[in-house]
Amino acid sequence: MTETTTLADLPLREDLRGEHPYGAPQLHVPVVLNVNENPYPVAPDVVADIAAAVAQAAVGLNRYPDREFLDLRADLATFLRTESGAELAPEQVWAANGSNEVMLHVLQAFGGPGRTALSFAPTYSMYPEYARDTLTTWVTGRREDDFTVDVDHAREQVRRHRPSVVLLTSPNNPTGTALPLATVEAVLEEVSAVGGVVVVDEAYGEFRRAGVPSALELLPRHGNLAVSRTMSKAFSLAGARVGYLAASRAFVDALRIVRLPYHLSAVTQAAARAALKHSAALLSTVDELRTRRDETVVWLREKGFDVAESDANFVLFGRFADRHSVWQGLLDRGVLIRETGPAGWLRVSIGTAEEMQQFRTALQEVVAEK
């Protein structure tokens, strides 16, 4: 059958006409350093335990999964207590299919027509899409030249736009910049005055440098604050699609209202719970990746590049008059990084030692040709 229908023939929402699906390039090349994955696969013994848990869950797949998944939420609370010292009840934790769905739940619950979401650019490229999909007005303040957020500017933006949702990213994607807790608290003070909520997105929180705090410390004092995390990055579980959030019980209850029924499958719950039993093993590569990140920052600076400070598992560097040609030159040599962030900058995820050596060699060759 010949397909003749196009998008123009369908009653697509007007605000979606001309839009394209999100997606970083998925190319089959030797060195993939573009989507901030952990480069190390899950260890065989952990794979075996996850497989056994999934097999056990499969026996009951004729039934709907546990809608409230409190066992998984309890396991996540236990992990956060160990990792950051946060004391949380299971009812203060939420989870979904990746932190993307968690954030969508936030915008569904607190955004919507006539409401505004605020962040500070450059930041994660999916945020405006969450706002668009929930018919929420999207506005951005600015980051400084070093990609930090100026407190006075942040306060002024909140007073001007009166957002119902403020998204703060720490470490920030694509820059890697972490936020001081004083900045988060200053924003919280202003947002509380206008009746909004604040979400601190800590998708890369496990990679933060020693002494850099988590916004989880602020939860006991702020019922309108949420801190989101993911198992996609440090846990090496990008394929499992498990994101989660910690907040007050009331905040989590708001997300329960908008979630789809049985949104988290029994297979996902089983895989996540089995993985959390091995959290120490799964996170055992984090220190190595931190060290390699810092070495990459030093090397890039020695080669004359501008490099953003990073508390994540990636590095933003530049500046290039034609960054696309540099990106293409690396790709031609089998190295895929990300063309994202401010004009003139590129982002490289931290891979294995061999992958980073291939990146350095390829980058030197590309630059030498310019």
NUBA-895522 format. One record per residue (C-alpha): residue number from 0; residue in one letter; chain; z, y, x. Coordinates in Angstrom, 3 decimals, decimal comma, padded with zeros to 6 digits. Last residue first. Layout:
BEGIN
(node NUM; A; A; (Z; Y; X)),
...
***
This chain:
BEGIN
(node 369; K; A; (010,209; 024,212; 041,385)),
(node 368; E; A; (009,440; 020,883; 043,092)),
(node 367; A; A; (012,713; 020,852; 045,033)),
(node 366; V; A; (014,581; 021,277; 041,746)),
(node 365; V; A; (013,082; 018,086; 040,361)),
(node 364; E; A; (013,809; 016,073; 043,530)),
(node 363; Q; A; (017,377; 017,322; 043,706)),
(node 362; L; A; (017,907; 016,459; 040,048)),
(node 361; A; A; (016,530; 012,940; 040,532)),
(node 360; T; A; (018,829; 012,199; 043,460)),
(node 359; R; A; (021,865; 013,576; 041,675)),
(node 358; F; A; (021,105; 011,638; 038,475)),
(node 357; Q; A; (020,527; 008,405; 040,400)),
(node 356; Q; A; (023,865; 008,916; 042,138)),
(node 355; M; A; (025,492; 009,512; 038,761)),
(node 354; E; A; (024,052; 006,251; 037,442)),
(node 353; E; A; (025,318; 004,287; 040,449)),
(node 352; A; A; (028,842; 005,703; 040,107)),
(node 351; T; A; (028,830; 004,880; 036,408)),
(node 350; G; A; (028,144; 007,567; 033,846)),
(node 349; I; A; (029,403; 011,059; 033,117)),
(node 348; S; A; (027,330; 012,782; 030,469)),
(node 347; V; A; (024,987; 015,530; 031,641)),
(node 346; R; A; (024,486; 018,798; 029,787)),
(node 345; L; A; (021,758; 021,364; 030,440)),
(node 344; W; A; (021,853; 025,172; 030,468)),
(node 343; G; A; (019,161; 027,866; 030,442)),
(node 342; A; A; (019,607; 028,892; 026,830)),
(node 341; P; A; (023,097; 028,093; 025,577)),
(node 340; G; A; (023,965; 024,503; 024,648)),
(node 339; T; A; (021,635; 021,556; 024,523)),
(node 338; E; A; (018,933; 019,735; 026,463)),
(node 337; R; A; (020,801; 016,497; 027,015)),
(node 336; I; A; (020,385; 014,005; 029,892)),
(node 335; L; A; (017,963; 011,082; 030,284)),
(node 334; V; A; (017,272; 009,832; 033,819)),
(node 333; G; A; (014,232; 007,605; 034,390)),
(node 332; R; A; (012,416; 009,813; 036,888)),
(node 331; D; A; (010,102; 011,259; 034,235)),
(node 330; L; A; (013,267; 011,954; 032,245)),
(node 329; L; A; (014,624; 014,055; 035,094)),
(node 328; G; A; (011,416; 016,067; 035,224)),
(node 327; Q; A; (011,475; 016,457; 031,464)),
(node 326; W; A; (014,988; 017,920; 031,526)),
(node 325; V; A; (013,962; 020,237; 034,362)),
(node 324; S; A; (010,854; 021,308; 032,422)),
(node 323; H; A; (012,995; 021,872; 029,350)),
(node 322; R; A; (015,407; 024,057; 031,310)),
(node 321; D; A; (012,771; 026,645; 032,095)),
(node 320; A; A; (014,460; 029,641; 033,730)),
(node 319; F; A; (017,333; 027,343; 034,590)),
(node 318; R; A; (021,022; 028,079; 034,841)),
(node 317; G; A; (022,555; 025,673; 034,786)),
(node 316; F; A; (025,360; 023,174; 034,168)),
(node 315; L; A; (027,344; 021,652; 031,329)),
(node 314; V; A; (029,386; 018,623; 032,419)),
(node 313; F; A; (030,348; 015,536; 030,439)),
(node 312; N; A; (033,356; 013,259; 029,950)),
(node 311; A; A; (035,547; 016,113; 028,692)),
(node 310; D; A; (038,016; 018,539; 030,270)),
(node 309; S; A; (035,205; 020,569; 031,800)),
(node 308; E; A; (034,946; 023,922; 033,554)),
(node 307; A; A; (031,377; 025,134; 033,141)),
(node 306; V; A; (028,975; 024,833; 036,067)),
(node 305; D; A; (026,603; 027,425; 037,512)),
(node 304; F; A; (024,404; 025,660; 040,023)),
(node 303; G; A; (024,248; 026,350; 043,758)),
(node 302; K; A; (024,112; 022,840; 045,167)),
(node 301; E; A; (027,792; 023,048; 046,087)),
(node 300; R; A; (028,477; 023,913; 042,461)),
(node 299; L; A; (026,696; 020,771; 041,292)),
(node 298; W; A; (028,647; 018,638; 043,765)),
(node 297; V; A; (032,025; 020,090; 042,753)),
(node 296; V; A; (031,374; 019,605; 039,037)),
(node 295; T; A; (030,119; 016,064; 039,653)),
(node 294; E; A; (033,262; 015,217; 041,641)),
(node 293; D; A; (035,374; 016,482; 038,739)),
(node 292; R; A; (033,446; 014,294; 036,323)),
(node 291; R; A; (033,735; 011,288; 038,646)),
(node 290; T; A; (037,510; 011,738; 038,763)),
(node 289; R; A; (037,738; 012,010; 034,982)),
(node 288; L; A; (035,501; 008,953; 034,616)),
(node 287; E; A; (037,785; 006,938; 036,897)),
(node 286; D; A; (040,875; 008,058; 034,996)),
(node 285; V; A; (039,248; 007,107; 031,679)),
(node 284; T; A; (038,181; 003,621; 032,785)),
(node 283; S; A; (041,416; 001,931; 031,685)),
(node 282; L; A; (041,084; 003,302; 028,158)),
(node 281; L; A; (039,798; 000,031; 026,721)),
(node 280; A; A; (042,435; -001,949; 028,604)),
(node 279; A; A; (045,306; 000,246; 027,427)),
(node 278; S; A; (043,961; 000,324; 023,860)),
(node 277; H; A; (043,795; -003,467; 023,601)),
(node 276; K; A; (045,690; -003,832; 020,335)),
(node 275; L; A; (043,689; -000,807; 019,201)),
(node 274; A; A; (040,491; -002,835; 019,530)),
(node 273; A; A; (041,700; -005,484; 017,078)),
(node 272; R; A; (042,634; -002,799; 014,569)),
(node 271; A; A; (039,265; -001,083; 014,932)),
(node 270; A; A; (037,259; -004,293; 014,530)),
(node 269; A; A; (039,211; -005,357; 011,459)),
(node 268; Q; A; (038,907; -001,972; 009,786)),
(node 267; T; A; (035,190; -001,807; 010,491)),
(node 266; V; A; (034,622; -005,302; 009,098)),
(node 265; A; A; (036,678; -004,547; 005,980)),
(node 264; S; A; (034,460; -001,533; 005,365)),
(node 263; L; A; (035,730; 002,045; 005,344)),
(node 262; H; A; (034,332; 003,975; 002,369)),
(node 261; Y; A; (036,038; 001,809; -000,255)),
(node 260; P; A; (035,388; 004,452; -002,909)),
(node 259; L; A; (033,721; 007,577; -001,512)),
(node 258; R; A; (036,083; 010,116; -000,002)),
(node 257; V; A; (036,654; 013,374; -001,885)),
(node 256; I; A; (040,180; 012,891; -003,245)),
(node 255; R; A; (041,451; 010,989; -000,209)),
(node 254; L; A; (040,593; 014,016; 001,902)),
(node 253; A; A; (043,006; 016,180; -000,093)),
(node 252; D; A; (045,681; 013,491; 000,332)),
(node 251; V; A; (045,259; 013,803; 004,101)),
(node 250; F; A; (046,082; 017,507; 003,971)),
(node 249; A; A; (049,081; 016,841; 001,722)),
(node 248; R; A; (050,390; 014,150; 004,069)),
(node 247; S; A; (050,245; 016,617; 006,951)),
(node 246; A; A; (047,612; 016,070; 009,635)),
(node 245; A; A; (046,126; 013,451; 011,935)),
(node 244; L; A; (042,406; 012,622; 011,877)),
(node 243; Y; A; (040,244; 009,594; 012,568)),
(node 242; G; A; (036,844; 008,452; 013,726)),
(node 241; V; A; (035,521; 004,902; 013,834)),
(node 240; R; A; (031,799; 004,215; 014,193)),
(node 239; A; A; (031,911; 000,738; 015,811)),
(node 238; G; A; (028,858; 001,415; 017,984)),
(node 237; A; A; (030,555; 004,281; 019,801)),
(node 236; L; A; (033,396; 001,946; 020,754)),
(node 235; S; A; (033,856; 002,591; 024,482)),
(node 234; F; A; (037,467; 003,706; 023,762)),
(node 233; A; A; (037,057; 007,025; 025,621)),
(node 232; K; A; (034,092; 008,043; 023,495)),
(node 231; S; A; (033,507; 006,443; 020,091)),
(node 230; M; A; (037,144; 005,837; 019,119)),
(node 229; T; A; (037,374; 009,335; 017,688)),
(node 228; R; A; (039,889; 012,141; 017,294)),
(node 227; S; A; (040,638; 014,879; 014,766)),
(node 226; V; A; (043,621; 017,212; 014,697)),
(node 225; A; A; (044,537; 018,800; 011,365)),
(node 224; L; A; (046,435; 022,015; 010,696)),
(node 223; N; A; (047,347; 023,402; 007,249)),
(node 222; G; A; (050,850; 021,893; 007,273)),
(node 221; H; A; (051,699; 023,675; 010,515)),
(node 220; R; A; (055,039; 023,256; 012,293)),
(node 219; P; A; (055,119; 019,456; 012,722)),
(node 218; L; A; (051,404; 019,445; 013,652)),
(node 217; L; A; (051,638; 021,711; 016,703)),
(node 216; E; A; (052,089; 019,014; 019,343)),
(node 215; L; A; (048,997; 017,245; 018,006)),
(node 214; A; A; (047,132; 020,232; 019,454)),
(node 213; S; A; (046,979; 018,202; 022,665)),
(node 212; P; A; (048,196; 019,622; 025,952)),
(node 211; V; A; (046,328; 020,094; 029,257)),
(node 210; G; A; (048,844; 019,188; 031,975)),
(node 209; A; A; (046,747; 016,455; 033,512)),
(node 208; R; A; (043,049; 016,964; 032,726)),
(node 207; R; A; (041,570; 016,176; 029,351)),
(node 206; F; A; (039,561; 012,939; 029,056)),
(node 205; E; A; (041,615; 011,500; 026,184)),
(node 204; G; A; (040,868; 014,603; 024,124)),
(node 203; Y; A; (037,108; 014,091; 023,989)),
(node 202; A; A; (036,868; 013,960; 020,182)),
(node 201; E; A; (039,668; 016,518; 020,047)),
(node 200; D; A; (038,383; 018,562; 017,091)),
(node 199; V; A; (041,080; 021,033; 016,126)),
(node 198; V; A; (040,827; 021,559; 012,376)),
(node 197; V; A; (042,292; 024,718; 010,843)),
(node 196; V; A; (042,936; 025,284; 007,146)),
(node 195; G; A; (042,667; 028,394; 004,980)),
(node 194; G; A; (044,978; 030,493; 002,794)),
(node 193; V; A; (044,085; 033,937; 004,167)),
(node 192; A; A; (047,419; 034,473; 005,965)),
(node 191; S; A; (047,437; 030,867; 007,136)),
(node 190; V; A; (044,136; 031,517; 008,876)),
(node 189; E; A; (045,599; 034,409; 010,850)),
(node 188; E; A; (048,636; 032,461; 012,058)),
(node 187; L; A; (046,562; 029,353; 012,722)),
(node 186; V; A; (044,206; 031,361; 014,921)),
(node 185; A; A; (047,123; 032,570; 017,044)),
(node 184; E; A; (048,519; 029,037; 017,148)),
(node 183; V; A; (045,222; 027,612; 018,423)),
(node 182; T; A; (044,990; 030,307; 021,092)),
(node 181; A; A; (048,575; 029,676; 022,223)),
(node 180; L; A; (047,765; 025,957; 022,380)),
(node 179; P; A; (045,311; 026,720; 025,157)),
(node 178; L; A; (041,773; 025,556; 024,302)),
(node 177; A; A; (039,787; 023,094; 026,424)),
(node 176; T; A; (036,218; 023,830; 027,548)),
(node 175; G; A; (033,813; 020,900; 027,944)),
(node 174; T; A; (030,787; 023,147; 027,266)),
(node 173; P; A; (028,754; 021,117; 024,749)),
(node 172; N; A; (031,093; 020,229; 023,018)),
(node 171; N; A; (034,474; 021,904; 023,316)),
(node 170; P; A; (037,481; 020,074; 024,687)),
(node 169; S; A; (039,019; 021,190; 022,409)),
(node 168; T; A; (036,848; 022,167; 019,443)),
(node 167; L; A; (038,156; 024,639; 016,890)),
(node 166; L; A; (036,789; 024,430; 013,352)),
(node 165; V; A; (038,125; 027,027; 010,911)),
(node 164; V; A; (038,001; 026,199; 007,190)),
(node 163; S; A; (038,694; 028,409; 004,154)),
(node 162; P; A; (037,320; 031,349; 006,064)),
(node 161; R; A; (038,442; 034,942; 005,441)),
(node 160; H; A; (035,277; 036,357; 007,069)),
(node 159; R; A; (036,584; 039,613; 008,546)),
(node 158; R; A; (040,239; 038,661; 009,067)),
(node 157; V; A; (039,249; 035,343; 010,610)),
(node 156; Q; A; (036,701; 037,006; 012,883)),
(node 155; E; A; (039,234; 039,622; 014,001)),
(node 154; R; A; (041,775; 036,959; 014,921)),
(node 153; A; A; (039,192; 035,095; 016,968)),
(node 152; H; A; (038,139; 038,284; 018,761)),
(node 151; D; A; (041,749; 039,062; 019,651)),
(node 150; V; A; (042,312; 035,516; 020,889)),
(node 149; D; A; (039,214; 035,383; 023,105)),
(node 148; V; A; (037,774; 031,862; 022,992)),
(node 147; T; A; (036,793; 030,378; 026,357)),
(node 146; F; A; (033,151; 029,650; 027,198)),
(node 145; D; A; (033,302; 031,278; 030,682)),
(node 144; D; A; (030,999; 034,051; 029,425)),
(node 143; E; A; (033,241; 034,446; 026,359)),
(node 142; R; A; (032,763; 032,487; 023,151)),
(node 141; R; A; (031,384; 034,151; 020,084)),
(node 140; G; A; (032,181; 034,034; 016,398)),
(node 139; T; A; (030,277; 031,780; 014,119)),
(node 138; V; A; (029,559; 031,726; 010,401)),
(node 137; W; A; (028,605; 028,911; 007,999)),
(node 136; T; A; (028,694; 029,367; 004,220)),
(node 135; T; A; (029,606; 026,066; 002,564)),
(node 134; L; A; (027,045; 024,269; 000,385)),
(node 133; T; A; (028,575; 020,903; 001,382)),
(node 132; D; A; (025,465; 019,721; 003,240)),
(node 131; R; A; (024,991; 023,118; 004,857)),
(node 130; A; A; (028,577; 023,234; 006,128)),
(node 129; Y; A; (028,380; 019,734; 007,575)),
(node 128; E; A; (025,049; 020,750; 009,123)),
(node 127; P; A; (026,598; 023,880; 010,636)),
(node 126; Y; A; (029,175; 021,674; 012,354)),
(node 125; M; A; (026,649; 019,160; 013,703)),
(node 124; S; A; (025,622; 021,274; 016,712)),
(node 123; Y; A; (029,058; 021,170; 018,326)),
(node 122; T; A; (029,911; 024,533; 019,864)),
(node 121; P; A; (028,306; 027,564; 021,452)),
(node 120; A; A; (029,542; 029,333; 019,488)),
(node 119; F; A; (032,938; 029,869; 017,874)),
(node 118; S; A; (033,738; 028,325; 014,495)),
(node 117; L; A; (034,077; 029,499; 010,907)),
(node 116; A; A; (033,612; 027,771; 007,559)),
(node 115; T; A; (033,189; 029,907; 004,442)),
(node 114; R; A; (033,676; 029,387; 000,713)),
(node 113; G; A; (031,659; 030,596; -002,272)),
(node 112; P; A; (030,072; 027,203; -002,757)),
(node 111; G; A; (031,944; 024,431; -000,928)),
(node 110; G; A; (034,589; 024,088; 001,741)),
(node 109; F; A; (038,109; 022,640; 001,596)),
(node 108; A; A; (037,653; 019,093; 000,315)),
(node 107; Q; A; (033,980; 018,518; 001,017)),
(node 106; L; A; (034,272; 020,357; 004,332)),
(node 105; V; A; (037,184; 018,165; 005,418)),
(node 104; H; A; (035,461; 014,994; 004,191)),
(node 103; L; A; (032,404; 015,957; 006,252)),
(node 102; M; A; (034,667; 016,317; 009,274)),
(node 101; V; A; (036,005; 012,769; 008,804)),
(node 100; E; A; (032,452; 011,539; 008,275)),
(node 99; N; A; (031,381; 012,965; 011,616)),
(node 98; S; A; (034,582; 011,674; 013,237)),
(node 97; G; A; (033,017; 008,240; 012,878)),
(node 96; N; A; (032,918; 006,111; 009,756)),
(node 95; A; A; (036,285; 007,194; 008,390)),
(node 94; A; A; (039,961; 007,461; 009,226)),
(node 93; W; A; (042,990; 009,390; 008,006)),
(node 92; V; A; (046,489; 009,675; 009,464)),
(node 91; Q; A; (049,526; 011,390; 007,954)),
(node 90; E; A; (050,109; 008,523; 005,503)),
(node 89; P; A; (050,659; 006,194; 008,473)),
(node 88; A; A; (053,683; 008,327; 009,415)),
(node 87; L; A; (053,323; 010,413; 012,556)),
(node 86; E; A; (055,472; 011,161; 015,585)),
(node 85; A; A; (053,114; 012,554; 018,238)),
(node 84; G; A; (054,020; 011,686; 021,830)),
(node 83; S; A; (050,457; 012,188; 023,033)),
(node 82; E; A; (049,078; 008,774; 024,011)),
(node 81; T; A; (051,906; 006,498; 022,891)),
(node 80; R; A; (052,589; 008,303; 019,628)),
(node 79; L; A; (048,848; 008,680; 019,074)),
(node 78; F; A; (048,414; 004,904; 019,463)),
(node 77; T; A; (051,198; 004,155; 017,006)),
(node 76; A; A; (049,676; 006,522; 014,458)),
(node 75; L; A; (046,334; 004,750; 014,885)),
(node 74; D; A; (048,012; 001,386; 014,233)),
(node 73; A; A; (049,718; 002,769; 011,123)),
(node 72; R; A; (046,383; 004,107; 009,837)),
(node 71; L; A; (044,850; 000,685; 010,403)),
(node 70; D; A; (047,622; -000,945; 008,397)),
(node 69; L; A; (047,391; 001,780; 005,751)),
(node 68; F; A; (043,775; 000,902; 004,969)),
(node 67; E; A; (043,886; 002,904; 001,681)),
(node 66; R; A; (040,914; 001,191; 000,013)),
(node 65; D; A; (041,611; -002,234; 001,480)),
(node 64; P; A; (038,128; -003,731; 001,474)),
(node 63; Y; A; (036,279; -004,903; -001,645)),
(node 62; R; A; (036,154; -008,646; -002,175)),
(node 61; N; A; (033,278; -011,067; -001,468)),
(node 60; L; A; (033,777; -010,126; 002,170)),
(node 59; G; A; (036,950; -012,190; 002,307)),
(node 58; V; A; (035,958; -014,775; 004,897)),
(node 57; A; A; (034,222; -012,013; 006,854)),
(node 56; A; A; (037,596; -010,450; 007,696)),
(node 55; Q; A; (038,535; -013,543; 009,719)),
(node 54; A; A; (035,209; -013,414; 011,546)),
(node 53; V; A; (035,736; -009,711; 012,241)),
(node 52; A; A; (039,152; -010,415; 013,745)),
(node 51; A; A; (037,735; -013,226; 015,885)),
(node 50; A; A; (034,874; -011,016; 017,084)),
(node 49; I; A; (037,299; -008,215; 017,977)),
(node 48; D; A; (039,462; -010,679; 019,917)),
(node 47; A; A; (036,449; -012,084; 021,768)),
(node 46; V; A; (035,087; -008,635; 022,569)),
(node 45; V; A; (038,488; -007,709; 023,996)),
(node 44; D; A; (038,391; -010,771; 026,240)),
(node 43; P; A; (034,818; -009,979; 027,281)),
(node 42; A; A; (035,533; -006,358; 028,299)),
(node 41; V; A; (033,894; -003,625; 026,204)),
(node 40; P; A; (030,929; -002,079; 027,967)),
(node 39; Y; A; (031,337; 000,739; 030,522)),
(node 38; P; A; (029,187; 003,862; 030,252)),
(node 37; N; A; (031,599; 005,630; 027,858)),
(node 36; E; A; (029,225; 007,549; 025,620)),
(node 35; N; A; (028,637; 011,267; 026,024)),
(node 34; V; A; (025,247; 011,378; 024,257)),
(node 33; N; A; (022,777; 012,286; 027,028)),
(node 32; L; A; (023,450; 010,222; 030,143)),
(node 31; V; A; (021,144; 007,231; 029,707)),
(node 30; V; A; (019,903; 005,952; 033,088)),
(node 29; P; A; (017,228; 003,207; 033,117)),
(node 28; V; A; (015,201; 004,582; 030,193)),
(node 27; H; A; (014,705; 003,329; 026,650)),
(node 26; L; A; (014,821; 006,532; 024,632)),
(node 25; Q; A; (017,128; 007,557; 021,818)),
(node 24; P; A; (016,711; 011,338; 021,778)),
(node 23; A; A; (019,664; 013,136; 020,168)),
(node 22; G; A; (019,420; 013,073; 016,415)),
(node 21; Y; A; (019,990; 015,195; 013,387)),
(node 20; P; A; (017,398; 014,897; 010,634)),
(node 19; H; A; (014,971; 017,831; 010,308)),
(node 18; E; A; (015,101; 020,887; 008,065)),
(node 17; G; A; (011,957; 022,602; 006,773)),
(node 16; R; A; (013,110; 022,389; 003,180)),
(node 15; L; A; (016,839; 021,651; 003,043)),
(node 14; D; A; (017,901; 025,009; 001,559)),
(node 13; E; A; (015,401; 024,508; -001,263)),
(node 12; R; A; (016,948; 021,225; -002,311)),
(node 11; L; A; (014,269; 018,538; -002,292)),
(node 10; P; A; (012,408; 018,054; -005,575)),
(node 9; L; A; (009,797; 015,721; -004,033)),
(node 8; D; A; (006,080; 016,317; -003,424)),
(node 7; A; A; (006,704; 018,577; -000,425)),
(node 6; L; A; (008,663; 015,732; 001,156)),
(node 5; T; A; (005,457; 013,712; 001,235)),
(node 4; T; A; (004,142; 010,950; -001,011)),
(node 3; T; A; (000,876; 009,294; 000,086)),
(node 2; E; A; (002,000; 005,903; 001,330)),
(node 1; T; A; (-000,917; 003,441; 001,335)),
(node 0; M; A; (000,000; 000,000; 000,000)),
***
